[in-house]
Amino acid sequence: MKSAVIVCFLCLLLSTAFTSPSNAGDTLTPRRPISDDGSTLTSDGGRFQLGFFSPVAGSPDRYIGIWYNISARTVVWVANRGRPITGRSGHLSMSENGSLLLTDGRSSTIYWSSSSPALVEPEARLLDSGNFVVMENGSDPSSSAAWQSFDHPTDTLLPGMKLGWNLSTGLNRNLTSWATSSDPSPGDYVAGIDVAGVPQLWVWSGTQQIWRGGPWNGIRFSGSPAMRPDNALTLHYQFTSNSDETVYWFYLESSTLLSRLVLNERGLLERFLWYDIGQLWVSLGASPNASRNSCNKRVSSCGANGVCSPHAPTCTCLQGFRPKNRRTWEDGCERELPEADCRSRTDTFVMMNNTKLPDTSKATANRSTASLDMCRDWCLRNCSCTAYAASNLSSNVSGCLIWTSDLYDLTLYDNEDPGQDLYVRQVESRPLNKGLSTNSLLRRASALIIVSVVLVAFLLSLLSCWIWRRKKRSLYCDEEETEGKDLDLPLFDLNTIAEATNNFSVNNKLGQGGFGPVYKGRLVEGQEIAVKRLSKTSSQGVNEFKNEVMLIAKLQHRNLVRLLGCCIQGGERILVYEYMPNGSLDAFLFDEAKRALLDWKKCRNIILGIARGLLYLHQDSRLRIIHRDLKASNVLLDKEMMPKISDFGMARIFGGEDTEANTRRVVGTYGYMSPEYAMDGIFSVKSDVFSFGVLLLEIITGRKNRGVYHSTLQLNLLGHIWSLWKEGVRVQPTDINADHYAKLLNAWDTDNAKIITWINNSVTYSIGAQLAKYETVKEVWDHLARLYTQSNFAKQYQLEADIRALQQQDMGIQDFYSVMLKLWDQLALTESSELRAFPAYVTRREDPLPSVNSIVHELLVEEIRLKSQVDKRTVTPFTPSVFAAPQQSMPHNQSRPTSKVSSDECAYCKEKGHWKSQCPLLLNKGKLP
């Protein structure tokens, strides 16, 4: 019987282990990530959990979030709310320096990341307050947080979480509603603290202020009676405003109660309390409460000095004021009597009871112990003062709020909602003269005539200006229509683009280019787009805009960004591109968090993709195009990390036979420009080759070209490597980013010496761009293909032996070159070991081809010549040019004097064991230089 009980108990434990989702404790580390397999973090007291979730059962959209660990799962924070992961492939990890990364396990796309100062031993801990904190291992999370979720709230304010501004760092914490109750993406409403004048609580819809909570009065916000303390529930509110921060938060004395403040999808701030017995959330009130007070529906539309009352059908004016226009209350009210000399101090004040204090964005506050009588005296001494009120009601009424302009959004409360007392200034009128002299009447008549003449002239001027602008606008619209037709490209309506980008919202902004901002958008049919909006103050004019549109419209290549259309309307110049989810290359090269996802295989594919794009622009397209601004920020990466060259605003078209041009207007980015272009304005296809060389250096080393790498000479990366090359000093691991160097070791599984040799070959080739004679992109592509193939496969296969086998095949030089390129394409795409099958690939060709024997001889001769006769003015690195098409072949029946053969050259031949048989043949035929 006892053994049976034990067996049952073990079975119960096993079934629990296999059916319950795994729990990773409360801490995330670089070696302890969590995946979307049911794994969660649970706070030490068990109150909160962090993990992956779907807001609707059965939805493929997955988010990483924090929720109350109760029966009714209540999400309080979402990381990737604007970019869900499709399917259960999510992975939340931490980099070695402490950055949080949310990725899709099936690709390298980053869906969300945190930014924080680099840490030595980082960890992220979920606290029992609901705060997710990144910090040093073993430190105090309350005082040493490098990053915390409380600084980035979503729609929920938890106890201890602050709403408002950190004035020292510029951090603004606000709440953003969910789009719907089942969609956590950012909604229409934002709640936060506006620090202009006297700080106030506001709710915005986009850029429109829809509800004002008023200033803090020591107990609550003046315009939000529902958000007042509840002593029975031990619920307390706090507000701090000083030189360091302006923040609002709340706390509960009882540790067993759960409460939260939520900005819901209707724009209401609603307070909830968890009812444990009934296992449900109970609402304690919402602001604004339109059902109780109709004036709370929106910001009052009664205008300046107007009053909104819940019991009045229309707006009214303050005592001593009259409406400016009874048909339009938005015009507000004006004083009935002219103001007297304020220095007489005979003005009085009218007290208005139970009010929501007016807008304080232009008011001033004194939160000292001043009494109301002192506030009255200060107001009387200030001729601009229009009203005053107490600023602190927490104990004895004290402090002063002073208004010095018109009063806006003034509301009366009913008896259910306690308001504040407001004291409005009433001015004494000037005494009017009973009798006027004849001279006074004449002066008045003259003044009236003069005013009438000036008014008529002014109205005529306005009419003429209006007619002129109508004609100009008509001509302008005709020009826009003509421009749009000339571009031969789909035209987007401005309203369509505005709707796709949420009216060019800051939340949709991807970045700021040299010619204007770029926004992310989504068309009605669901297609994601990138919108480049030409700034009205941009240096790119209409000509550059047309140039970019017409160029890209005629280009179609997988390594060039695709232009979907444009918009020329209402003074706007907008380009609509395909959306690149991984952004620009510079973000991956120079951002420590993203660089962790850029392995060497991707680097190689990016390099070759850029080369393919340039090769198309320079040689394979219908037009020969010079980009003139090739740099890392102008290379975009799609979801598969395929590079696409973008930003053709500075590009130029060459004629069929043209190879060089000159310009007086030098454009582009210094550091990427070739010297002759930057200094003399001369540019050609080789200008792009120079820029590509600089870009290649940045990719290989993982460092920015524009940094300073020599303390005394102030050299950039290119100058630093060039100085090393001239001195004969090889590039060392210390010159390369540590992450890149580690990836080289892992990718090739070889020793340091071989990797340094490969890097020096690549760097030496890039340095060639510093010289007066650059190569074409075609030659660059050939060299890169050879270089990377040799690096990846030389250890397993003897490339030279395969070339030697080709001597037995009948191929012409162009066919030989074409087959080699096709083979490289195949290898680069498949990463397979098909190099061994190269001769078989050649023999599958059916047409008989000429002999390739002499071609191999010429290749060897060229290699020896480059090694032994390096021209110091046009240095070309010595690299076997197996994948390079020969520029000119020596006729095979023409011999060279054997007296020029050097012992070094012959020794070089003999060093190559597999070429040993060829050395006598070359010497006898006089093929060596």
C-alpha angles and dihedrals in degrees: 000000000000093000091050091055091051092050091050091049092051091049090052091052092049093049090050092050093051098043102041121081114251119262119211095194117244100302136082120197135173088263097041111056126160128234134200094265098104094286115144142170115234123198118245093256093043095241098119138031132198124205147098121313144164117224091216125041111252095018115135091214112104128193135184110232150145122246141174109269093231136113093270102054106224116189113214102171135027125190104193097030093144096044118039123191115240111229131357098298097105121133126189112198141158125233121227091261095051105265116142114227127193110195141166107249091217094060142011096258114134111220096180138354138179126226122216140144114286113270131201100217104010128188135168119219130191107222128207088248090066092253118136106209131192111205146137115292111272097008127128109268093206094062109020106046112147089188132359136182090229087072090058107044122178117198100322134076112202127195108285094017114123126227115201143032135338095205093192095060100021092240112156116197114197138154122250119194125234115258089239135347088269100036117070094190114119110288134205099276134074126183123197150124120286109206097194110122107333107002116255139181113250139179116208134192103204104312094334119101106225103170136017122206092193131224126317112265099189094269106044141332109297094233097044112067091165091065096064126126121276111209092186090061093037087237113157134180129210134193127188126186119175140121092289103045147355107206143151126207142152137215141192123227091207114073092201096062123088120207136163139178114222134190100213129205091266093059096254124137103222129185118216133190124194113240101206098190094054093034094228142106117257121206115232094190142302137236127249094034102196093172092062098037121021090201088068093069092091144335105309114268094201092105129218114351091358124132128217115208124185091220098048122084092218140018121282133203129246115262109280093026134097132199117269090209121007091199094055115038091182086079088066130203136304133204115275095217131041116256120260127216102299091207089073087073091212094127119118134207130233116211117222114199129215099010137156099235116247124258109297099195088111098031130098130223136210110190095185126116092274115144126229090257089058090049089053092052092049090051093050091052091053111072091200095054112115102171145350139201140174114278098200126047097161096105121344114004105264145143128052138257111195125194117199100177140041117315117245134187094015111171134182119220127212122235094274093064115053113222136179136264117256124193113210121196119243116198128216114239126238115251110252121227112246096206129040124200124233091252090054091052091050092049090050092049092049091049090049092052093048092048091049093051092048091048093051091048090049093051091049090051091051091050092050091048091050093051092048093050091049091055093045092049090050091053091044093053090049089052091049091051091049091048091051092051092048092057094064092213136115109278119218122209114243092232090054092054092044090052092047092053096040089252092312091303120193087234089062095049113118098182149308120269129191091267102037146307126313120217135194115232143173122215122221091260090056101256114143115228140181114227120204108198115196109228116234088229093046122125089226106095133194091279093057090045092053089044092056093045096048093044098050092041089063096045124084118175135130091238095052122078112252120238112216098185146301143241127224106176138126094000091308124129110195134169121201115208135176109272118255107205095196096053124212129343094242090064090060097040098049104028112088095210096050094039088069088070095049105090123182094260089060091046091055093048090048092052093049092044092055089048090051091051093050091045089055092049094047102037120359103049125083088253130044104235130188112204097199095189106060111156140134095270090055093056111085126196124218124210091279091051091249109154121237123188113229143175107061096174092114097039122123131206119227127203121246095268099027118109104165140031140178130224136183092208110070111198132174136067123312111236091040097056121098113242096246090051096047093046106030104018093241113144137171140151086292090064088068089046089058091050089048090052091055090047090049090053091052092050094047096046098031090226134117117254092218095059123102112252101169120055097205104033097039092225127174121222094274093049092046095052090042092054090050091049094050091050091049092244114146120229110259132204089260089066091058130071108264093232092053092048092051090050090053090054092048095043097051103027093216140118130282095254094059093046093049089050091053092047092049090051090052094043092046089053091050091048088060085078089071091064129087093249117057128183127241123258087252090061091043091053091049093051094047092049091052094043097051094041091052091047094052102040111021092094093057103033135034104235092187092054090054090050089051089053088056089066088077092056125086106236136141121229096257092046090048091051093045093051091049091052093047090050091051091050089054094048094045091053100042103030085215130145096248093129089092089060094053097111090049089051089055095047091055088073109104102204117084111245133200121264119285096194095099091046092061090049091053091049091054092047091052092051093051092046092053092048097049104033108043111170107221092210095054103027113192116185117243106248126145104259099212092137096041121097110233113247096213130000123213110239107261094230093055116089129197126223109277089213090080093062111113128208090236091060093049090047089052090054092050092048088063100073095193090051094048094103091054097055098076090044092055093045092050094048093045092238096139116090 
